[in-house]
Structures are given as structure tokens and as C-alpha cells.
Amino acid sequence: MLLSIIMPVFNERKTVMETLGRVLTVDYNKEVIVVDDGSEDGTREILMAEAARDAQLKVIAHERNMGKGAAIRSALKAASGDIVIIQDADLEYNPADYPRLLKPILDGRADVVYGTRFVGSEEHRILYFWHYLGNKFLTLLSNMVTNLNLTDMETGYKVFRMSVLKQLVLEQNRFGFEPEVTAKIARMQCRVYEVGISYSGRTYAEGKKITLWDGVTAIYCILKYGLFRYK
């Protein structure tokens, strides 16, 4: 079993090396595909230097910022694993949770696993009430159109069998990826599991990038792909 770890990165000079260190030391047969999405803070140079030292790491560079969804599509073209896990570069999600995330797939019970920040006994940093409420609203709306009962549709930790991703035509360039892929795996009637994960969210001062406009876009994507699009 080869695990493809996909990491979209944009202006994460302060965190990318620590994240990579955690990812590269997990004990799996793996490839790590990092997409630098037009960083302007020196992140790309850090990544290129690290890739020259570690054969497990492949770096793809976007000349301009295109968004998380576009970065994931670029990484998937280069991925050859049996299972794909999406890893943010900002230290909010901990690779120590990989065994928990992978278990339902490795046991043959799941096609897709979401790591939920809202159930389980793992530790969570307490931050923004309105972000939490917005997330719950988007998850509820997504569940209403997909007939899933997720608790955290917007989670950054999503794991897929590669055979599932090969059947999807992904379109969204930015954070619309989350509701788009959720609607499409629901349409395919994939076996979806959730597992509780730890979460160390960061503030806007620390570099958090999601905005109110991303929430509006998510609503649009939920309706577009959940109600009106079948592919």
C-alpha cells in the first residue's frame, strides 16, 4: 500500500518545515506531494531545498495563487498511491492522527474518511464561535442535499481511495473543493466514515486564510453540486 500525502501550500514559511517534518516521519510507505500555490514569502525556496535532500518529497510550483482545489488537482496528476490524504501546511492538523484516519479504509470498511473536529476525545484549541456556527450551518446544508450525516464537512483532513478520486471530475479552485467533493462522493454512494481528530486552529494574526466570502462560495457549491449537477 502506497500512501500519497498531498499538501497545498501558500505563504507558509513559518510552519511548512515543521509540518513536513511531522509528515515525513510517519511510518508508512509514502510519497509526499507539495504544491506551492504561488507563495511570495520564501516558502517555495524552502520546499525546493528540502526536496533536493529527501526523495520522498516532490514539489510542484504554481506561478500564481490558484487556490486549494487547484493545488489538489495538480497534486493528483502526479500521485501514484493507493490511498490519498490531504494535509494542510499550517499545523492545524496533526499527522499523528493518520493511523486513526486510515484504519477504516485499511480494514476494508470505507472508501472515504473525514477527520471530524467536533466529535471524539482528542484535544481541540478553542477559537471563534462564529466560525464554529458557520461550519455547523454549512455541514447541515450539505447533509440536507447529500443525505449524509457528517459532523464536519469542511474538515481539512479527508482521505480517499485513489480509485474513488479517479472517477471524479473536480472543478473548484479554492475552498469550494470541500462541498464539491462531498457532494460527488455522496452521489457515487461511497462508504464514508468519520473519525475524531485533534485540532490546533490558528487565529487570523497567526495566518488563518479562510474568509466570509469562502462561506458564501461554499453555499453556492453545496447547491450547485448537491442539487443541480450530477457529475
Secondary structure as GFF3:
##gff-version 3
##sequence-region A 1 231
A	DSSP	beta_strand	3	9	.	.	.	ID=ss1
A	DSSP	alpha_helix	16	24	.	.	.	ID=ss2
A	DSSP	beta_strand	30	37	.	.	.	ID=ss3
A	DSSP	alpha_helix	43	53	.	.	.	ID=ss4
A	DSSP	beta_strand	57	62	.	.	.	ID=ss5
A	DSSP	alpha_helix	68	78	.	.	.	ID=ss6
A	DSSP	beta_strand	83	86	.	.	.	ID=ss7
A	DSSP	three_ten_helix	95	97	.	.	.	ID=ss8
A	DSSP	alpha_helix	98	106	.	.	.	ID=ss9
A	DSSP	beta_strand	112	116	.	.	.	ID=ss10
A	DSSP	alpha_helix	129	146	.	.	.	ID=ss11
A	DSSP	beta_strand	158	161	.	.	.	ID=ss12
A	DSSP	alpha_helix	162	165	.	.	.	ID=ss13
A	DSSP	alpha_helix	177	187	.	.	.	ID=ss14
A	DSSP	beta_strand	192	196	.	.	.	ID=ss15
A	DSSP	alpha_helix	212	223	.	.	.	ID=ss16
A	DSSP	pi_helix	224	228	.	.	.	ID=ss17
###
